[in-house]
Each structure stands twice: as C-alpha cells, then as structure tokens.
Amino acid sequence: MSIPTTLVIPREKLLQLGLRTSENIHYQIDPETLTAQTIGRGEGKLSDSGALVIHTGEFTGRSPKDKFLVRDEITDKTVNWNEFNLPISPDHFDIIFRKVTDHLNVSKEIWVRDCYACADERFRVNIRVIAEKPSDSLFAYNMFLRPTEEELNGFKPQWQILVASGLKLDPQECGTRQHNAAVISFKHRMILIAGTGYTGEIKKGIFTVLNYILPLEKNVLSMHCSANMDNEGRTSLFFGLSGTGKTTLSADPSRILIGDDEHGWTSDGVFNFEGGCYAKCIQLSEDKEPEIFRAIRHGAMVENTTFHPDSFSINFDDAYITENTRVSYPLHYISNAAEISIGNIPEHVFFLTCDAYGILPPVSRLTPEQAMYQFISGYTAKVAGTEAGVTEPKATFSACFGAPFLPLH
C-alpha cells in the first residue's frame, strides 16, 4: 500500500460515497511516485527534462457543451441557465453518480488526493479528488493548494471530485449530450467527470464552483485573470480567455507572481485560488518564456506534445495532436512566485484580447466607463484548441473574460 506512514486513508468517507475500500487505494502520493506509476501503467513517458508527458486521448481541451449543473432547489433561481450552464436533473445526476462509483469500484487501483483552493484562509475550500489514474492525482497535486501533514489529520472535504476518465456514458440513460460529461451538484457538493481524460476539466470544475459560492456567499469578486506585483506590492491583473497570454505575462521575471489564472478580489486585496500553473506550451522556448520553460522538470506534467525523432526531447513546435498543448506545475516552480499567493488591491488592470477581426489597436488606455463596458462585454476570441471544435481563433463576447465558468446571473 503506497501511502505515507503517518497518514490514514479516509476509508470511512470513501464508503459513504459508495466506494469499496481495498489495499489498492493510493492516498497523498508524492509526484515522483505518481510519475513512476503513470509510466509503469503505460500511460506516459519521461522527457529528458524530467517532466512526465501524457496524452489525454479523445479530448485535448474542455468540452463546454458537455458541462452540466444539477437543476434543483438550490440552483433553479440562482444560476443563469444558458449555453454554458446547462441543466441536468437530479435523477440523471444520481444515475451518473452510480455509474462513476461502480466504475471506480471495479478499477484495480484508485488515487485519492486531499487538497484545497483559495490562498486566503478566510475563504479556503477543502477538496478531495478521487481518480482512476495517477496522472489525475498528479494534476491535482500540481494545481491545487497542498495541505501540510498536520492539516491532513482530520481533513474534512467540503467538495469532492470523482474522475472516471475511462467511463463512457449512455447519453439516453444519463441525460447527457454524448458519452462524456462534467456534472456539478451544489446540493451534494460534488463534481463528476466521466469519459474525458482532459485534466483541465478538474480545475475548471472547481473554478465554476468558486464562481458561484464566493460572490453569492462571501462577497468576493471571482476573476478569470492572472496577477503579479512589483517589489513595492503594487498589484496588476491580466484578464483574458484561455490561451490569450495570462500565464506568460504574469510570469514576468522582474515581478512577483501571485497566480496565472484564477483569483478573488476582496475588500483588502486579491488572492490566488490555485497552487499551480497550467500553461500553454505550443511554440514554447527558453528565450521567449524562460520561467515557464524551466518549470518543465521533475514533477511537472506535460499534455499532448510529441518528442523530437529518436529522443525524449519535447517538440514544443509540433501541433500534430493539438494546438492546446499544456503543462501543469506547482507555483513554486516559478522562481519569483510569492510565498503566499496574496496581493494588495490592484493598481493596474489589463484586458488581453485575441482580436480575430483586427478592429482594436494594439494597446488602448481605457477610461473607467470604457473599462467597465469592455469587462462586461468581454470582446475577444476563443483560441484554437482550448475548447473542443475550436481549430482557429473565433470571435466571441465573453462576459468578464470568463463566461464559460460563470454560473450566476
């Protein structure tokens, strides 16, 4: 049984979920072991930089048409039901939950990871990720905040994510569009992911949850942006859809990195939701993006890249599998990352726009009124590969530069 000797597997909680316990539950496994387990199962390869390289299979980006929120007494009047927030019935959630737990129960091994979101302790959300693959557990280790061993004693998850990437659903029986789905239940505080190996569904599931509970219950503005600050603590935010440069610009070596994608704005500052970065790495080079390039080392996990011929050197220029090649790594892999991912009230806000029509000037300084309009309208473009079916930049209006993840009106 591969667990740290001082930690106890949460067997009782797993039984309450309907999961049988066995000797093949891997709890809080370290990145080195998860990497070795992934390679041993034939699900990944080790690059010459030490990073694990995996392929996510059929899905190499998010599938927004297959993300569902359970429509019940909690969400019926509060969720803005639209093309991004698709309703699913409680009965169908129960069917999918049963199928996911049945699938995990027949898996020879499962991986359990306890972690949390929100660097500001006032808003911390404890998370438990249960998955059938070690690579999903490594992704959770990289992307969420990591409790200390002391904090794990008596750890109580507030949200649980069950990942059954190898399970194909019956759409007619399960009420889904096709065989894959990511389903969020606010009543059960649970996310079910089935039929897709794209790890980004894990982080964006929790992001959707935080975009619901933080504004509604905590009076916190949740934001799809990156953040950094100078040595004097002057904070800047960079809003943008996936692939528009949030990670790249926030990793400025002359500034302190707070986070690269998801943040909250409170009455006294901003804080990162995550404990890692999920960077695009198409055409990545050390010259252009040195901090990100150097983060691709032992413990990092690269998705959907190829190798140069007769080597294990990653070919970052090859988009054969997808334009949306990615790498996840802990925040501290960036040399100038803040020790605690919290910053002051922002002094500068940037809107990163992939302008598919070329109608905007390269740089514009906005008045407060213009900034409010641009923030709410969110004119930009979806970048190739970030969503299923998007193969080239596609103009869109995405409210707050994060409409696919905003459940509230």
Rosetta blueprint (number, residue, H / E / L):
1 M L
2 S L
3 I L
4 P L
5 T L
6 T L
7 L L
8 V L
9 I L
10 P L
11 R H
12 E H
13 K H
14 L H
15 L H
16 Q H
17 L L
18 G L
19 L L
20 R L
21 T L
22 S L
23 E L
24 N L
25 I E
26 H E
27 Y E
28 Q L
29 I L
30 D L
31 P H
32 E H
33 T H
34 L H
35 T H
36 A H
37 Q H
38 T H
39 I H
40 G H
41 R L
42 G L
43 E L
44 G L
45 K E
46 L E
47 S L
48 D L
49 S L
50 G L
51 A L
52 L E
53 V E
54 I E
55 H L
56 T L
57 G L
58 E L
59 F L
60 T L
61 G L
62 R E
63 S L
64 P H
65 K H
66 D H
67 K E
68 F E
69 L E
70 V E
71 R L
72 D L
73 E L
74 I L
75 T L
76 D L
77 K L
78 T L
79 V E
80 N L
81 W L
82 N L
83 E L
84 F L
85 N L
86 L E
87 P E
88 I E
89 S L
90 P H
91 D H
92 H H
93 F H
94 D H
95 I H
96 I H
97 F H
98 R H
99 K H
100 V H
101 T H
102 D H
103 H H
104 L H
105 N H
106 V H
107 S L
108 K L
109 E L
110 I E
111 W E
112 V E
113 R E
114 D E
115 C E
116 Y E
117 A E
118 C L
119 A L
120 D L
121 E H
122 R H
123 F H
124 R L
125 V E
126 N E
127 I E
128 R E
129 V E
130 I E
131 A E
132 E L
133 K L
134 P H
135 S H
136 D H
137 S H
138 L H
139 F H
140 A H
141 Y H
142 N H
143 M H
144 F L
145 L E
146 R L
147 P L
148 T L
149 E H
150 E H
151 E H
152 L H
153 N L
154 G L
155 F L
156 K L
157 P L
158 Q L
159 W E
160 Q E
161 I E
162 L E
163 V E
164 A E
165 S L
166 G L
167 L L
168 K L
169 L L
170 D L
171 P H
172 Q H
173 E H
174 C H
175 G L
176 T L
177 R L
178 Q L
179 H L
180 N L
181 A E
182 A E
183 V E
184 I E
185 S E
186 F L
187 K L
188 H L
189 R L
190 M E
191 I E
192 L E
193 I E
194 A E
195 G L
196 T L
197 G L
198 Y L
199 T L
200 G H
201 E H
202 I H
203 K H
204 K H
205 G H
206 I H
207 F H
208 T H
209 V H
210 L H
211 N H
212 Y H
213 I H
214 L H
215 P H
216 L H
217 E H
218 K H
219 N L
220 V L
221 L E
222 S E
223 M E
224 H E
225 C E
226 S E
227 A E
228 N E
229 M E
230 D L
231 N L
232 E L
233 G L
234 R L
235 T E
236 S E
237 L E
238 F E
239 F E
240 G L
241 L L
242 S L
243 G L
244 T L
245 G L
246 K H
247 T H
248 T H
249 L H
250 S H
251 A L
252 D L
253 P L
254 S L
255 R L
256 I E
257 L E
258 I E
259 G E
260 D L
261 D L
262 E E
263 H E
264 G E
265 W E
266 T L
267 S L
268 D L
269 G L
270 V E
271 F E
272 N E
273 F L
274 E L
275 G L
276 G E
277 C E
278 Y E
279 A E
280 K E
281 C L
282 I L
283 Q L
284 L L
285 S L
286 E L
287 D L
288 K L
289 E L
290 P H
291 E H
292 I H
293 F H
294 R H
295 A H
296 I L
297 R L
298 H L
299 G L
300 A L
301 M E
302 V E
303 E E
304 N L
305 T L
306 T E
307 F E
308 H L
309 P L
310 D L
311 S L
312 F L
313 S L
314 I E
315 N E
316 F L
317 D L
318 D L
319 A L
320 Y L
321 I L
322 T L
323 E L
324 N L
325 T L
326 R E
327 V E
328 S E
329 Y E
330 P E
331 L H
332 H H
333 Y H
334 I L
335 S L
336 N L
337 A E
338 A L
339 E L
340 I L
341 S L
342 I E
343 G E
344 N L
345 I L
346 P L
347 E L
348 H E
349 V E
350 F E
351 F E
352 L L
353 T L
354 C L
355 D L
356 A L
357 Y L
358 G L
359 I L
360 L L
361 P L
362 P L
363 V L
364 S L
365 R L
366 L L
367 T L
368 P H
369 E H
370 Q H
371 A H
372 M H
373 Y H
374 Q H
375 F H
376 I H
377 S H
378 G L
379 Y E
380 T E
381 A E
382 K E
383 V L
384 A L
385 G L
386 T L
387 E E
388 A L
389 G L
390 V L
391 T L
392 E L
393 P L
394 K E
395 A E
396 T E
397 F E
398 S L
399 A H
400 C H
401 F H
402 G L
403 A H
404 P H
405 F H
406 L L
407 P L
408 L E
409 H L
